[in-house]
Amino acid sequence: MEVRWGFVGAGNVTEWKASPGGAFTQDGSRVVAVARSDLARGEAYARANGIARAYASVAELCADPEVDAVFVCTPHYLHQEHALAAIAAGKHVLCEKPLTITTEDGIALVEAAKRVGVVLAAAYYRRFYPVLERLHEIVAAGRLGTLTSTQMVCRSYSIPPEPPADASPPTGWRTRADQSGGGALTDVGSHRLDLLFWLLGDSLSVSATVERIETWLETEDQANVTIRFTSRATATLDQSFCSRSPRDSIVVYGTEGIATVPDLEGTRLELETGRAVEVIETEPRAASTHRPLVTDFVRALNGDGNIRCSGADALRTTQIIELAYRAARAGRTLDVPALG
């Protein structure tokens, strides 16, 4: 079957990561409608991208019988509302990350999709990077032996200039904790936490520190998270928006070897077994980051296997983020309750 998409939202994500042409227009997939609160901007977006129809509301888009699946790419605090509307209309849903801000809202989405019988997936696209697919294969094949620990480091400088004292305060949703859900950990760290779950499985406990070191925003610019997994492996994430020395790496340690990806956006993987070192070069990631996950979504809807990152998978990341903030406030390690 051809999957005909409706976009709920048409902001920055749909311009450079998930464009209708770069990511969604491929075999068995095309965008037929867009909903935007500003109808004039929605119509302009539709004309610019060859989309047939523009709507001023999510309800109108969800009522369109030609829409099979909805891509929810609105601000974080609107994900649950918009995804639930699509699910209630019997549409399949691909939701931007994080799935929701709270675990409770995420559970509601997963249960609704299961009840209605539609596919719910999340846009954790780094699972489709060739270098990380190769890392996953190495881990799954047991080449590292029993996994003992994993270190993820994601450091960059991402603090907008502070407005003058006499200027009006910024109103963007990313500047507000209640609408964004958090800062560095929610925004970029969520992708890394998703990878940890993909590699290591379910978690047992979490501890964290969350700091506002240089930022003037409500949300954190530095987070450090430690997760204990059911496999007995421990993972740490150093997530920073206040580092002028960038790094984006992962190292996975096991009893038989060590696997290192020095740059998640790159193509190089280093595999150490004993004293031998193998350097593996992979294909570069897709230029349009969402293209492989759209391919995966269309493939699953056509009965060829399961979604690589389902709503239930993404729910674990939402839960660990919420628990990490709570653990940081409490200053102690928290157990991770079972989901479902």
C-alpha positions in Angstrom: 0.0 0.0 0.0 1.0 3.6 -0.6 1.2 5.6 2.7 -0.3 9.1 2.3 1.0 11.4 5.0 -0.5 14.4 6.7 1.9 16.8 8.5 0.7 18.2 11.9 3.1 21.2 12.1 5.5 22.5 9.5 8.4 24.1 11.5 12.2 23.7 11.4 12.2 19.9 11.6 10.2 19.7 8.3 12.6 22.1 6.6 15.9 20.3 7.1 15.5 16.9 8.7 12.1 15.6 7.6 11.2 17.6 4.5 8.3 16.3 2.4 10.7 15.8 -0.6 13.9 14.7 1.1 12.4 12.2 3.6 8.8 11.4 2.9 8.6 11.3 -0.9 10.0 7.9 -1.8 8.6 4.5 -2.9 5.2 4.0 -1.4 5.2 7.3 0.5 4.0 10.9 -0.2 2.7 13.9 1.7 -0.9 14.9 0.8 -1.9 17.4 3.5 -0.5 19.7 6.2 -2.2 21.3 9.2 -0.9 24.6 10.7 -2.6 27.0 13.1 -1.7 29.8 10.7 -3.6 28.8 7.6 -1.8 31.3 5.3 1.6 29.9 6.4 0.3 26.4 5.9 -0.9 27.1 2.4 2.4 28.7 1.5 4.2 25.6 2.9 1.9 23.4 0.8 2.5 25.3 -2.4 6.3 25.3 -1.8 6.4 21.5 -1.2 3.8 20.3 -3.8 1.3 19.3 -1.1 -2.3 19.1 -2.2 -4.2 20.5 0.8 -3.6 22.7 3.9 -5.8 22.8 6.9 -6.1 25.3 9.8 -6.7 22.5 12.4 -5.6 19.1 13.4 -9.2 17.9 13.4 -9.7 18.9 9.8 -6.5 17.0 8.7 -7.5 13.9 10.7 -10.9 13.9 9.0 -9.3 13.8 5.6 -10.0 10.2 4.2 -6.9 10.3 2.0 -4.6 10.7 4.9 -3.3 7.3 6.1 -0.6 8.4 8.6 0.2 11.5 10.5 3.6 13.0 11.2 3.4 14.9 14.5 6.1 17.5 14.5 4.7 20.2 16.9 6.2 21.4 20.1 6.8 18.8 22.8 3.9 19.8 25.0 1.4 19.2 22.1 2.6 15.7 21.1 0.0 13.9 23.2 -2.9 16.0 22.1 -2.1 15.8 18.4 -1.1 12.1 18.4 -4.3 11.1 20.3 -6.4 13.1 17.8 -4.8 11.2 14.9 -5.1 7.8 16.6 -8.8 8.5 17.4 -9.3 9.1 13.7 -7.7 5.7 12.9 -4.5 7.2 11.5 -1.1 5.7 12.0 1.3 8.1 13.8 5.0 8.9 13.5 5.8 11.3 16.4 8.8 13.6 16.8 10.9 13.0 19.9 10.3 12.9 22.8 7.1 10.9 22.5 5.6 12.9 25.3 6.9 15.0 28.3 5.4 12.7 31.0 5.3 8.9 31.3 1.6 9.0 32.0 0.9 10.8 28.7 3.1 8.4 26.9 1.3 5.4 28.3 -2.0 6.9 27.2 -0.7 7.2 23.6 0.7 3.6 23.5 -2.5 2.2 25.0 -4.7 4.2 22.6 -2.7 3.0 19.5 -2.9 -0.6 20.7 -6.7 -0.3 21.3 -7.4 1.2 17.9 -5.0 -1.0 16.1 -2.7 1.6 14.5 1.0 1.9 14.4 2.7 4.4 16.7 6.4 5.1 16.1 8.9 7.8 17.3 11.4 9.7 15.3 14.6 8.5 17.0 16.4 8.4 13.7 19.9 7.7 15.0 19.0 4.0 15.1 19.3 4.2 11.3 22.8 5.6 11.2 25.0 2.9 9.5 27.8 3.2 12.0 25.3 2.7 14.9 23.6 -0.1 13.1 27.0 -1.8 12.9 27.6 -1.2 16.6 24.2 -2.7 17.3 25.1 -5.8 15.2 28.4 -6.2 17.1 26.7 -6.0 20.5 23.8 -8.3 19.5 26.2 -10.9 18.1 28.0 -11.1 21.5 31.3 -10.0 20.1 32.0 -7.9 23.2 31.1 -10.7 25.5 29.0 -9.7 28.6 28.4 -6.0 28.5 29.7 -4.2 31.6 29.4 -0.5 30.9 28.8 2.2 28.3 29.9 5.8 28.2 28.1 8.4 26.1 29.3 11.9 25.8 27.5 14.6 23.9 28.9 18.1 24.4 28.3 21.2 22.4 27.7 24.9 22.9 24.0 25.7 22.4 23.0 28.7 24.5 21.3 31.5 22.6 22.5 35.1 23.3 20.7 36.6 26.3 18.4 39.4 25.3 19.1 42.9 26.7 17.5 43.7 30.1 15.1 46.2 28.5 13.9 43.8 25.8 10.8 41.7 26.0 11.4 38.2 27.3 11.5 35.5 24.6 8.2 33.6 24.1 9.4 30.5 22.2 8.3 27.2 23.7 11.8 25.9 24.0 12.6 28.6 26.5 9.9 27.3 28.9 10.3 24.2 31.0 6.6 23.4 31.1 6.4 23.4 27.3 9.7 21.8 26.3 9.9 19.4 29.2 13.5 20.2 29.8 16.7 21.4 28.2 19.8 19.6 27.1 18.7 16.2 28.4 15.2 16.3 26.8 16.2 18.0 23.6 19.4 16.2 22.5 20.0 13.7 25.3 16.8 11.8 24.5 18.4 10.6 21.3 21.3 9.2 23.2 19.2 7.6 25.9 17.2 5.9 23.1 20.4 4.4 21.8 21.3 3.1 25.2 17.9 1.2 25.4 18.4 -0.1 21.9 21.8 -1.5 22.8 21.3 -2.5 26.5 17.6 -3.3 27.0 15.5 -2.5 30.0 16.7 -0.4 33.0 16.6 -1.0 36.7 17.5 2.3 38.3 18.6 5.9 37.5 20.5 8.7 39.2 21.3 12.1 37.8 22.6 15.6 38.3 21.0 18.5 36.3 22.6 22.0 36.3 22.1 25.5 34.9 25.8 26.5 34.5 25.9 29.2 31.9 22.4 29.3 30.5 19.9 32.1 31.2 17.0 29.9 30.2 14.6 28.0 32.5 16.0 24.7 31.4 19.3 22.9 32.1 22.5 23.2 30.0 24.3 20.3 31.7 23.0 16.8 32.7 24.8 13.7 33.9 22.8 10.5 34.0 23.7 7.0 35.3 21.5 4.1 34.4 21.7 0.5 35.8 20.3 -2.0 33.3 18.7 -5.5 34.0 21.7 -7.0 32.2 23.8 -5.6 35.1 25.6 -3.2 32.7 25.8 0.5 33.8 25.6 3.4 31.3 26.5 7.0 31.8 25.5 10.0 29.7 27.3 13.4 29.9 25.0 15.8 28.0 26.1 19.4 27.8 25.0 22.6 26.0 27.7 24.6 27.7 30.8 23.0 26.3 33.0 24.9 23.8 34.9 21.6 23.1 32.4 19.5 21.1 32.2 15.7 21.4 29.6 13.2 20.4 30.8 9.7 21.1 29.9 6.3 22.6 32.1 3.6 24.0 30.7 0.1 24.9 32.7 -2.1 27.2 32.4 -5.9 27.5 34.3 -8.8 29.0 35.7 -9.7 25.5 36.1 -6.3 23.8 35.5 -2.6 23.5 33.6 -0.9 20.7 34.0 2.9 20.1 32.2 5.3 17.8 34.2 8.5 18.2 31.7 10.6 16.3 28.0 9.5 16.1 27.6 11.7 12.9 30.6 9.9 11.3 31.4 6.6 9.7 34.2 5.2 11.9 33.9 2.3 14.4 36.8 0.9 16.4 36.6 -2.6 17.7 39.1 -3.9 20.2 39.3 -7.6 21.1 42.2 -8.5 23.3 45.1 -6.5 21.9 43.8 -6.5 18.3 42.2 -3.3 16.9 39.9 -3.4 13.9 38.8 -0.1 12.3 35.5 -0.4 10.5 34.3 2.2 8.0 30.6 2.3 7.2 28.4 4.3 4.8 27.6 7.9 5.9 24.2 8.5 7.4 21.3 9.7 5.1 21.5 13.3 4.1 17.8 13.6 5.1 17.9 12.1 8.6 14.2 11.0 8.7 14.3 9.2 5.3 15.4 5.7 6.6 12.8 5.8 9.4 10.0 6.7 6.9 11.2 3.8 4.8 11.0 1.6 7.9 7.5 2.9 8.8 6.2 2.2 5.2 7.8 -1.2 5.2 6.1 -2.1 8.5 2.7 -0.9 7.4 3.0 -3.2 4.4 3.6 -6.2 6.7 7.3 -6.5 6.3 8.5 -6.8 10.0 8.1 -4.5 13.0 8.8 -0.8 13.5 12.4 -0.3 14.6 11.5 2.4 17.2 7.9 1.9 18.3 5.9 4.1 20.7 6.5 1.5 23.4 10.3 1.8 22.8 10.1 5.6 22.9 8.1 5.4 26.1 11.1 4.0 28.0 13.1 7.0 27.1 10.4 9.4 28.2 10.2 7.5 31.5 13.9 7.6 32.1 14.1 11.4 31.4 11.2 12.1 33.8 12.8 9.9 36.5 16.3 11.5 35.9 14.9 15.0 36.6 13.1 13.6 39.7 16.3 11.8 40.9 18.3 15.0 40.4 15.8 17.0 42.6 15.8 14.3 45.2 19.5 13.7 45.2 19.2 9.9 45.2 18.9 6.9 42.9 15.4 5.9 41.9 14.1 2.5 40.8 12.5 2.3 37.4 8.9 1.0 37.6 7.8 -1.6 35.1 5.8 -0.2 32.2 2.6 -1.8 30.9 
